[in-house]
């Protein structure tokens, strides 16, 4: 199942011009960090290590400028952002759910600079209020040293790679099911149910010994956040 997709248009590595443009992407951001955020951060973690280390500070500066909504001087990382896609090559990066697990599917037709720039510009296109957590996730990805696999997804989400399909496809439905509601309840009912289930999930209880208590508590907290939002 496709959870998120980033479409990029870029010049070919052998051409003297260095260009990058964004295509039509699917980047859901709820529940935070959302499948879109996990994908964008995955692109950064996968391709930034292949970028000259001298450009890493420029990349971090770019994230800050995009988060603040500032004018972005061009070029960045030796590449110029443009709107026109004529004559450019298309690459697509995806976050997918396969057999209950999340995995990345990256295409590698372009230069790594083009891909990390596209991830940054895509994050900068979100509304101002939604940018901080996304940019923080990209900064966390910048510090990642390892493969772009399940361990990276666990690092980015704090939840692991076995996220249920409903968590991203239907966050409200996932939250209702996690807290045991058939329809959206009042805030006081959410808080009461959360406290009841939290007691059962605590590792000091008998129930808590039979489950992954830390993961259960994280799920309950996220479900409560969604229903109270």
Order of alpha helices (4+ residues) and beta strands (2+ residues): beta-beta-alpha-alpha-beta-beta-beta-alpha-alpha-alpha-alpha-alpha-alpha-alpha-alpha
